[in-house]
Amino acid sequence: MLSAGDEPLYTADRQHPLPGVATEEAPISVTFRLDRFDSEFSARTTLQDWQRIVGLRDHPQFLRGAGLYNREIPEFFAESLLINKVATQFSRFQMLVFALHLHDTADATVPTSGLTLSRLQGLCRTHKLASAGAVATFLSILLVAGYATAQRHREDGRTVHLVLTEDFVATVERWTRIVVRAVDTIEPEGRLAEAHVALPRFGWDLRKGCAEALLSGWKPVEPFPEVAHFMASHGGWMLMATCMAETMRAGGGETIVPVSIDLAVLAKRLGGSRTQLRRLLEGAHAKGLLDAAPGNGRHVRLSERMVASWLTSQASELAIYRQAGIAAQRAIGRTYTSPQKF
């Protein structure tokens, strides 16, 4: 049995599954322990990272916060199919974090600062994140979607900056609200959601902290190859988040319960391909990440290793958000400046 605090993560009421999801009528549930694979997982991370991970993951309310995150992130991405194209593959999500960081730290007096194709390509090359062509495609999507505009520097016309639009930054702030609510569900005394409303630049500082963590070597996915199987493909992140949310909802935070997923409905909501989602599940079964053949989505039974890896990786992610949020709170009284225009 896995403790989830004073009350279960989800109720066992099966009358209200997530859109596109239906629980099995008579599932075979499996009890699990979140720390069963800790010796293996900890060997894949640095000591500092592991201490930060378990510090949050072993909190009595962690499952409640992770449950909120897994439920609401797919809903967020389903609001815009273009957002799905930009960020639901995790390498593109990290590119977006770097792009936001370059945009937010722009200095109008330095022509080479800000978000440019060459600067983002350089960061991605240094961190072995994406090829130069993949970065160019990513920025092209931002431009076509209306999330960014191209502007030449007023003093150096050779330099073209991409400036993220206010609407896109507002969309990112909606994502921030989900993140801080998830962290506050685990540790309400942090009051990050309250700070996000009260401090005009809280989101800016939180993004800055997350980007600096990545730049300093934090690996959110690499230590968890089970998670990488889904995160590396378009739609995989949201597919797994949906599976995890419903499995935990139906299992009350104590057991792994098989679920049936309508892949066609899920693919339509997330702008993906049913075939792609089916292949991801079949590949996961071949790797031992599912305990039974998924049957075209009709019987998705996550393995204990998959559940433990997914939730531990999310502890790593949410712990960084928590760290960045606390740092942002400490910025009270500091003079904020908006990204400068070129």
C-alpha positions as CSV (number, residue, x, y, z in Angstrom):
1,M,0.0,0.0,0.0
2,L,1.2,3.5,-0.8
3,S,0.2,6.2,1.7
4,A,-1.3,9.3,0.1
5,G,-1.8,11.4,3.2
6,D,-4.9,11.7,5.3
7,E,-7.3,10.9,2.4
8,P,-7.1,9.2,-0.9
9,L,-5.8,11.0,-4.0
10,Y,-9.0,10.4,-5.8
11,T,-12.3,8.9,-4.7
12,A,-13.2,5.4,-5.9
13,D,-16.3,6.8,-7.6
14,R,-16.1,5.6,-11.2
15,Q,-19.0,7.6,-12.6
16,H,-16.8,10.6,-13.6
17,P,-13.8,9.5,-15.6
18,L,-11.7,11.9,-17.6
19,P,-12.8,12.7,-21.1
20,G,-12.0,9.8,-23.5
21,V,-11.4,7.5,-20.6
22,A,-13.5,4.8,-19.0
23,T,-12.4,2.5,-16.1
24,E,-12.7,-1.3,-16.5
25,E,-15.9,-2.8,-15.0
26,A,-13.9,-5.3,-13.0
27,P,-10.3,-4.2,-13.0
28,I,-7.5,-6.3,-11.5
29,S,-5.9,-3.9,-9.0
30,V,-2.3,-4.1,-7.8
31,T,-1.0,-2.5,-4.6
32,F,2.3,-0.7,-5.0
33,R,5.1,1.1,-3.2
34,L,6.4,4.3,-4.6
35,D,9.9,3.7,-3.2
36,R,10.3,0.2,-4.5
37,F,12.9,1.2,-7.1
38,D,14.6,3.9,-5.2
39,S,18.0,2.2,-5.2
40,E,17.9,2.1,-9.0
41,F,16.5,5.6,-9.5
42,S,18.9,7.3,-7.1
43,A,21.9,5.8,-8.9
44,R,20.8,7.7,-12.0
45,T,20.8,11.1,-10.4
46,T,23.2,13.2,-8.4
47,L,23.0,13.1,-4.6
48,Q,21.7,16.7,-4.5
49,D,19.0,16.0,-7.1
50,W,17.9,12.8,-5.3
51,Q,17.6,14.6,-2.0
52,R,15.5,17.3,-3.6
53,I,13.3,14.6,-5.3
54,V,12.6,12.5,-2.2
55,G,12.2,15.6,-0.1
56,L,9.0,16.4,-2.0
57,R,8.0,12.9,-3.2
58,D,7.9,11.5,0.3
59,H,5.7,14.4,1.6
60,P,2.3,12.9,2.8
61,Q,0.4,15.1,0.4
62,F,2.6,14.5,-2.7
63,L,0.1,12.2,-4.4
64,R,-2.6,14.8,-4.2
65,G,-0.4,17.5,-5.8
66,A,0.8,15.1,-8.5
67,G,-2.8,14.0,-9.1
68,L,-3.8,17.6,-9.7
69,Y,-0.9,18.1,-12.1
70,N,-1.6,15.0,-14.1
71,R,-5.3,15.9,-14.4
72,E,-4.9,19.6,-15.4
73,I,-1.9,19.6,-17.7
74,P,-3.7,17.6,-20.4
75,E,-6.7,19.9,-20.1
76,F,-4.4,22.9,-20.5
77,F,-2.8,21.5,-23.7
78,A,-6.2,20.5,-25.1
79,E,-7.2,24.1,-25.0
80,S,-5.0,24.8,-28.0
81,L,-3.8,22.4,-30.7
82,L,-1.0,24.9,-31.6
83,I,0.3,24.7,-28.0
84,N,0.4,20.9,-28.5
85,K,2.6,21.4,-31.6
86,V,5.0,23.7,-29.6
87,A,5.5,21.9,-26.3
88,T,4.0,18.5,-25.7
89,Q,7.2,16.7,-26.8
90,F,9.5,17.2,-23.9
91,S,12.5,18.3,-25.9
92,R,10.3,21.1,-27.4
93,F,9.1,22.0,-23.9
94,Q,12.7,22.5,-22.8
95,M,13.3,24.5,-26.0
96,L,10.4,26.7,-25.0
97,V,11.9,27.1,-21.5
98,F,15.1,28.3,-23.1
99,A,13.3,30.5,-25.5
100,L,11.3,32.2,-22.7
101,H,14.6,32.7,-20.8
102,L,16.3,34.4,-23.7
103,H,13.2,36.5,-24.3
104,D,12.8,37.5,-20.6
105,T,16.5,38.4,-20.2
106,A,16.8,40.6,-23.3
107,D,18.8,43.8,-23.0
108,A,18.1,46.4,-25.6
109,T,21.6,47.8,-25.3
110,V,23.1,44.5,-26.2
111,P,22.2,43.5,-29.8
112,T,23.3,39.9,-29.3
113,S,21.1,39.4,-26.3
114,G,17.4,38.2,-26.4
115,L,15.8,35.4,-28.4
116,T,17.5,34.8,-31.7
117,L,17.8,31.7,-33.9
118,S,21.5,31.4,-33.4
119,R,21.4,31.9,-29.6
120,L,18.7,29.2,-29.1
121,Q,20.6,26.9,-31.5
122,G,23.7,27.4,-29.4
123,L,22.0,26.6,-26.1
124,C,20.3,23.5,-27.6
125,R,23.6,22.3,-29.1
126,T,25.5,22.8,-25.8
127,H,22.9,20.8,-23.9
128,K,22.5,18.2,-26.6
129,L,18.8,19.0,-26.8
130,A,18.0,19.4,-30.5
131,S,19.6,19.9,-33.9
132,A,19.9,23.3,-35.5
133,G,17.2,22.3,-38.0
134,A,14.8,21.2,-35.1
135,V,15.3,24.6,-33.4
136,A,14.6,26.4,-36.7
137,T,11.4,24.4,-37.1
138,F,10.4,25.1,-33.5
139,L,10.8,28.9,-34.0
140,S,8.9,28.7,-37.3
141,I,6.0,27.2,-35.5
142,L,6.0,30.0,-32.9
143,L,6.0,32.6,-35.7
144,V,3.2,30.8,-37.8
145,A,1.1,30.3,-34.7
146,G,1.3,34.0,-33.9
147,Y,3.2,33.3,-30.6
148,A,6.1,35.5,-31.7
149,T,7.0,38.3,-34.0
150,A,10.4,38.9,-35.8
151,Q,12.0,42.3,-35.2
152,R,15.3,43.7,-36.5
153,H,17.5,45.4,-33.9
154,R,17.1,49.2,-34.3
155,E,20.9,49.7,-34.3
156,D,22.1,46.5,-35.9
157,G,19.8,45.5,-38.7
158,R,21.6,42.2,-39.2
159,T,20.3,40.8,-36.0
160,V,16.7,39.5,-36.0
161,H,15.1,38.9,-32.6
162,L,12.0,36.9,-31.9
163,V,9.7,38.7,-29.5
164,L,7.1,36.5,-27.8
165,T,3.6,38.0,-27.8
166,E,1.7,39.1,-24.8
167,D,-1.0,36.6,-25.5
168,F,1.6,33.8,-25.6
169,V,3.1,34.9,-22.3
170,A,-0.4,35.0,-20.8
171,T,-0.8,31.4,-21.9
172,V,2.4,30.5,-20.2
173,E,1.1,32.2,-17.0
174,R,-1.9,29.9,-17.1
175,W,0.5,26.9,-17.1
176,T,2.3,28.6,-14.1
177,R,-1.0,28.7,-12.2
178,I,-1.3,24.9,-12.6
179,V,2.2,24.4,-11.4
180,V,2.0,26.5,-8.3
181,R,-1.4,25.0,-7.4
182,A,0.1,21.5,-7.6
183,V,3.0,22.6,-5.4
184,D,0.7,24.3,-2.9
185,T,-1.5,21.2,-2.7
186,I,1.6,19.4,-1.4
187,E,2.9,22.2,0.8
188,P,0.2,24.8,1.3
189,E,2.4,26.8,3.6
190,G,4.4,27.9,0.6
191,R,1.5,30.0,-0.7
192,L,3.0,30.1,-4.2
193,A,-0.4,30.5,-5.9
194,E,-1.0,33.6,-3.7
195,A,2.4,35.0,-4.6
196,H,1.7,34.4,-8.3
197,V,-1.3,36.7,-8.1
198,A,0.2,39.3,-5.8
199,L,3.7,39.7,-7.4
200,P,3.6,41.0,-11.0
201,R,6.9,39.3,-12.0
202,F,6.5,36.1,-10.0
203,G,6.0,34.0,-13.2
204,W,9.0,35.7,-14.8
205,D,11.2,34.7,-11.8
206,L,9.8,31.2,-11.7
207,R,10.6,30.7,-15.3
208,K,14.1,32.1,-14.8
209,G,14.7,29.7,-12.0
210,C,13.6,26.7,-14.0
211,A,15.7,27.7,-17.0
212,E,18.8,28.2,-14.7
213,A,18.3,24.8,-13.3
214,L,18.3,23.3,-16.8
215,L,21.3,25.4,-17.7
216,S,23.2,24.2,-14.6
217,G,22.7,20.5,-15.5
218,W,19.3,19.5,-14.0
219,K,18.0,16.5,-16.0
220,P,14.2,16.2,-15.6
221,V,13.7,13.2,-17.9
222,E,17.1,11.5,-18.6
223,P,17.3,9.6,-15.3
224,F,14.0,8.0,-16.0
225,P,14.1,6.1,-19.3
226,E,10.6,4.7,-18.5
227,V,9.3,8.2,-18.7
228,A,11.4,9.2,-21.7
229,H,9.6,6.5,-23.7
230,F,6.5,8.6,-23.6
231,M,8.0,12.1,-23.4
232,A,10.1,11.7,-26.5
233,S,7.1,11.4,-28.8
234,H,4.4,13.8,-29.7
235,G,1.3,13.1,-27.6
236,G,3.1,10.7,-25.3
237,W,3.4,13.1,-22.3
238,M,-0.3,13.8,-22.3
239,L,-1.2,10.2,-22.9
240,M,0.8,9.1,-19.9
241,A,-0.5,11.9,-17.7
242,T,-4.1,10.9,-18.6
243,C,-3.4,7.2,-17.9
244,M,-1.8,8.1,-14.6
245,A,-4.5,10.5,-13.5
246,E,-7.3,8.0,-14.1
247,T,-5.4,5.0,-12.8
248,M,-4.8,6.8,-9.5
249,R,-8.3,8.2,-9.4
250,A,-9.8,4.8,-9.8
251,G,-7.3,3.2,-7.4
252,G,-7.8,5.7,-4.6
253,G,-4.1,6.4,-4.5
254,E,-3.3,2.9,-3.2
255,T,-3.6,0.5,-6.2
256,I,-2.8,0.4,-9.9
257,V,-6.1,-0.1,-11.7
258,P,-6.3,-0.9,-15.4
259,V,-8.2,1.7,-17.5
260,S,-9.7,1.7,-21.0
261,I,-8.8,4.7,-23.1
262,D,-10.6,5.8,-26.3
263,L,-7.4,6.6,-28.3
264,A,-9.4,8.3,-31.1
265,V,-11.1,10.7,-28.6
266,L,-7.8,11.4,-26.8
267,A,-5.9,12.0,-30.1
268,K,-8.6,14.4,-31.3
269,R,-8.5,16.4,-28.1
270,L,-4.7,16.7,-28.2
271,G,-4.2,17.1,-31.9
272,G,-2.4,13.8,-32.3
273,S,-2.7,10.5,-34.1
274,R,-4.5,7.5,-32.7
275,T,-2.0,5.3,-34.4
276,Q,0.9,7.1,-32.7
277,L,-0.7,6.7,-29.3
278,R,-1.4,3.0,-29.9
279,R,2.2,2.4,-30.9
280,L,3.5,4.2,-27.8
281,L,1.4,1.9,-25.7
282,E,2.5,-1.2,-27.6
283,G,6.1,-0.1,-27.3
284,A,5.6,0.4,-23.6
285,H,4.3,-3.1,-23.2
286,A,7.2,-4.5,-25.1
287,K,9.6,-2.7,-22.6
288,G,7.7,-4.0,-19.6
289,L,6.2,-0.7,-18.7
290,L,2.7,-2.1,-19.0
291,D,1.7,-5.3,-17.3
292,A,-0.7,-6.4,-20.0
293,A,-1.1,-5.9,-23.8
294,P,-3.0,-2.6,-24.2
295,G,-5.5,-4.0,-26.7
296,N,-5.7,-0.8,-28.8
297,G,-6.2,1.2,-25.5
298,R,-8.9,-1.1,-24.1
299,H,-6.8,-2.4,-21.2
300,V,-4.0,-0.1,-20.1
301,R,-2.4,-1.6,-17.0
302,L,0.6,0.4,-15.9
303,S,3.5,-1.5,-14.3
304,E,4.6,-0.7,-10.8
305,R,7.9,0.4,-12.3
306,M,6.2,2.8,-14.7
307,V,4.1,4.3,-11.9
308,A,7.1,4.8,-9.6
309,S,9.3,6.2,-12.4
310,W,6.6,8.7,-13.6
311,L,5.7,10.0,-10.2
312,T,9.4,10.2,-9.1
313,S,10.2,12.2,-12.2
314,Q,7.3,14.5,-11.5
315,A,8.6,15.0,-8.0
316,S,11.9,16.1,-9.6
317,E,10.0,18.6,-11.8
318,L,7.7,19.9,-9.1
319,A,10.6,20.2,-6.7
320,I,12.4,22.6,-9.1
321,Y,9.2,24.6,-9.5
322,R,8.9,24.8,-5.7
323,Q,12.6,25.9,-5.5
324,A,12.1,28.5,-8.2
325,G,8.8,29.7,-6.6
326,I,10.4,30.2,-3.2
327,A,13.2,32.2,-4.9
328,A,10.7,34.3,-6.7
329,Q,8.9,35.1,-3.4
330,R,12.2,36.4,-2.0
331,A,12.2,38.9,-4.8
332,I,9.6,41.0,-3.0
333,G,10.7,44.6,-3.0
334,R,13.1,44.1,-5.8
335,T,12.7,46.3,-8.8
336,Y,11.4,44.4,-11.8
337,T,12.0,45.4,-15.4
338,S,10.0,44.1,-18.3
339,P,11.8,42.5,-21.3
340,Q,13.2,45.4,-23.3
341,K,12.1,46.0,-26.8
342,F,14.6,46.1,-29.7
